[in-house]
Amino acid sequence: MLQSGRNEAGATPMLTISNVSKSFGGVRALVDASLDLYAGEVHALLGENGAGKSTLLKTLAGVHTADSGVIKLNGQEFKQGSTKASIEQGVAVIYQEPSLFPDLTLAENVFIGRQPIKSGLVDWHTMEVESKKLFEGLGINLNPTAKARGLSIADQQIVEIAKALSTEAQVIVMDEPTAALSAKEVDRLFEVANRLRETGHAVVFVSHRLDEVFALCQRMTVMRDGSTVGTQLIADTSEAQVIQLMVGREVAELFPKLDVQPGEIVLKVENLSSDGNFQGVSFEVRAGEILGIAGLVGSGRSEVVRAVFGVDSYDQGSVTLLGQRVPKASPSKSMSRGMALVPEDRRQQGLFMPTSIARNSAVTLLKKLSRGIFLSGKNESKVADKWGKVLQLKSASLLDPVERLSGGNQQKVVLAKWLATEPKLLIVDEPTRGIDVGTKAEVHRLLSEKAKEGMAVVMVSSELPEVLGMSDRVLVMREGRLVGSFERSEATPEKVIGAATGAMNKA
Amino acid sequence: MRSLKNLVRARELPVFAAFLIVMGGTSLAVPHFFSGKVAIDLFLGVAVIAILAVGQTFVIVMRHIDLSVGSTVGFSAFLIGDAYSKGMGLGTGMFLAIGLGLLVGAMNGFLVAYLKLPSLVVTLASLYIVRGIFNEFATGQTIIESEVPPAINWLGLNRFFGIPYLFLIGFALVIIAGFVMKRSRAGRDLYAIGSNPQAAELAGIPVARRVFFAFVATGGITGLAGAVLLGRFNSANPNSGLGLELLVVAACVVGGVTIAGGAGTVYGAFIGAILLQGITLSIGALGIPQFWQQAVNGSLIIGAIALDRYLSTRVKTTTIMGSKNE
């Protein structure tokens, strides 16, 4: 890849972000973040999940307003806090999940809210001709009169880029655009991004795939814990250096991992495959063991554990629990054999938000707690009480609806609900996403204690420190396959990130 | 050529075809069914529903619903007659009727757009509130023919080249609203809001303002429909318009205005209203017990939803690049 030859000393930046900070409640999402962006460059923005990339992008998009700091565009103060103002000032953000209107035509998706007007009326013909020109300018053949429904993610991104160009955007921000693309589609996107660079646009490219960053970008900025920790020319850096910058912190006492002597094999997964999701996944978990599954979002981790538990079906392979084959696609059978899954998205999959804490905790035990066909409220409260104490749940009353609890306490209720079934195997998917540090430590302590008591735990997590701090063994997935397995002693951040991003293969 | 292709692919076409089949089938079974009188009945029956369906389309396209229209249209009709009977004239009556509609619309719109309350619940509440105030106001009285303003009475009884004026009023409104929905930015914004509300916010569309004014417009149109309702029956009482809101929603859904928002036209809703009215007349002519009519209407709604679902899943599998997508 050619360097643009952009010299920082030579030109003035198009966009300057200086010492921008932003907090949500007590959580500091951005801390003195700074970034310079030049016309004619593709600039990579890197960092672990939760490093603050999204908050920064959303500030540029006009979704958030920074608490402090200055953003300047072409020397002028950038007006924040309005998506419309951001578009008008020439900043376009293309989200990982493109936000098109499925019922409208592609032409209208490009021009919505800014349709060409002829004698006071929307001029459909001009709109379609102009969209066609934009698509062709990007080298893509799309029909402007087709509806957006059913368009592939890759094509949706092209429509979003066309939309950005139609607003005469100077700064085009792409948030993990390649996460859902095939290799061929990635190549096409790169061509488009290079075209944008050549026409004097400034492109921000967020990606977890380092090989892509090195192939496409001229400079990169790394974020960690809400701050920008370094900007470098791609030509002057190596993948190892980037990983070093991204990780950069100590794995602290947040992880009270107890030493265990693994017992008998609890779960055995053999050659599990599901078309389009994952291929040939095999692993074992022993009693007392915590098995961490690392990998990028979209690498197939959640899909595997969902298939193991029976939420989704699979095409090939087998799941064996304590020597007995587990029938596929039946969560209720998995539960009765002693399996439990704490899902990734607790709002949607784990809790009945308007229902009481007591009922949520006991919902997995309905049969046990019922007298005849009626549920006994007393029994329900007893279970909730017990687990509320174990988990140090902070709530006024167990009869409060779950939606009134904080995220951390909601997560505890989900855990209570599954621990109440006293499972042999507990699967947790992103157990501490979006919860504060204190609660995080409590959840970790609990997982560790349960493992010590002989429960087998499978933990999917995007947070590297968590995976490394809690797991006896770490499996790494990439693009639907298991690409690495590390014992606790040999699992280092560099190895795990390397395997997850594919950097290892080339070394 | 292209407009012909669009016509063939239009979602409205099968609805109109169904109407022709119903009318044709009934004509075969009951000779002389399709007479001038049936045509007039059809036109008159469609008029009020068509006007209300215009307003309802604004709202449903945004993924909302307005159940208050039945109460408002009845109260509006009553107000026009009441004002006239108290010597206030047609102008004042129309002012009150449309004013009531705008007020109810503004209330609904404010609660839905700015306080983010669900429109189903908000408009269900205003359905009861308006009907309650209406009953209190009317105290059991009925507007009789002599209390109907002569201009409205005249519109209700007369025709233009054989077509009732009331129908023409509705038809004109449908054409105007259809044009506005297709050719104005504000109209297109309604589709965008219903198709993907979050994306509409991100695209800089003033979502709350659009939702508010769409409810206000629906209210105003509903007030106007009160005059047509009064002209149609030449009377009004505290039960006027009772249950009409569901018939209107049915007309919209049958006509291809998808309840999930983002798709459908006022023309479709209009044709939906014609189909429902045609079925009413056919069932009467065939001597089928009246309650079957409601069952048929219900089946039509399910059929329409099934058709929409089928059409949208069929589109889903034909991606343009042929690349993988969930």
HADDOCK unambig.tbl for C-alpha pairs under 7 A between the chains (distance, minus, plus):
assign (segid A and resid 83 and name CA) (segid B and resid 202 and name CA) 5.68 0.50 0.50
assign (segid A and resid 83 and name CA) (segid B and resid 203 and name CA) 6.82 0.50 0.50
assign (segid A and resid 83 and name CA) (segid B and resid 204 and name CA) 5.35 0.50 0.50
assign (segid A and resid 84 and name CA) (segid B and resid 203 and name CA) 6.73 0.50 0.50
assign (segid A and resid 84 and name CA) (segid B and resid 204 and name CA) 4.11 0.50 0.50
assign (segid A and resid 99 and name CA) (segid B and resid 199 and name CA) 5.01 0.50 0.50
assign (segid A and resid 100 and name CA) (segid B and resid 199 and name CA) 6.45 0.50 0.50
assign (segid A and resid 101 and name CA) (segid B and resid 192 and name CA) 6.06 0.50 0.50
assign (segid A and resid 101 and name CA) (segid B and resid 195 and name CA) 5.35 0.50 0.50
assign (segid A and resid 101 and name CA) (segid B and resid 196 and name CA) 5.49 0.50 0.50
assign (segid A and resid 102 and name CA) (segid B and resid 195 and name CA) 6.25 0.50 0.50
assign (segid A and resid 103 and name CA) (segid B and resid 195 and name CA) 5.85 0.50 0.50
assign (segid A and resid 103 and name CA) (segid B and resid 262 and name CA) 5.63 0.50 0.50
assign (segid A and resid 103 and name CA) (segid B and resid 263 and name CA) 6.09 0.50 0.50
assign (segid A and resid 113 and name CA) (segid B and resid 185 and name CA) 6.24 0.50 0.50
assign (segid A and resid 113 and name CA) (segid B and resid 189 and name CA) 6.71 0.50 0.50
assign (segid A and resid 113 and name CA) (segid B and resid 205 and name CA) 6.27 0.50 0.50
assign (segid A and resid 115 and name CA) (segid B and resid 185 and name CA) 6.87 0.50 0.50
assign (segid A and resid 121 and name CA) (segid B and resid 183 and name CA) 5.24 0.50 0.50
assign (segid A and resid 121 and name CA) (segid B and resid 184 and name CA) 5.55 0.50 0.50
assign (segid A and resid 122 and name CA) (segid B and resid 183 and name CA) 4.72 0.50 0.50
assign (segid A and resid 122 and name CA) (segid B and resid 184 and name CA) 5.57 0.50 0.50
assign (segid A and resid 122 and name CA) (segid B and resid 185 and name CA) 6.54 0.50 0.50
assign (segid A and resid 149 and name CA) (segid B and resid 315 and name CA) 6.93 0.50 0.50
assign (segid A and resid 149 and name CA) (segid B and resid 316 and name CA) 6.26 0.50 0.50
assign (segid A and resid 150 and name CA) (segid B and resid 315 and name CA) 6.20 0.50 0.50
assign (segid A and resid 150 and name CA) (segid B and resid 316 and name CA) 3.99 0.50 0.50
assign (segid A and resid 150 and name CA) (segid B and resid 317 and name CA) 6.53 0.50 0.50
assign (segid A and resid 150 and name CA) (segid B and resid 318 and name CA) 6.78 0.50 0.50
assign (segid A and resid 150 and name CA) (segid B and resid 319 and name CA) 5.63 0.50 0.50
assign (segid A and resid 151 and name CA) (segid B and resid 319 and name CA) 5.21 0.50 0.50
assign (segid A and resid 151 and name CA) (segid B and resid 320 and name CA) 6.49 0.50 0.50
assign (segid A and resid 152 and name CA) (segid B and resid 319 and name CA) 6.36 0.50 0.50
assign (segid A and resid 152 and name CA) (segid B and resid 323 and name CA) 5.93 0.50 0.50
assign (segid A and resid 152 and name CA) (segid B and resid 324 and name CA) 6.42 0.50 0.50
assign (segid A and resid 152 and name CA) (segid B and resid 325 and name CA) 5.17 0.50 0.50
assign (segid A and resid 153 and name CA) (segid B and resid 325 and name CA) 6.56 0.50 0.50
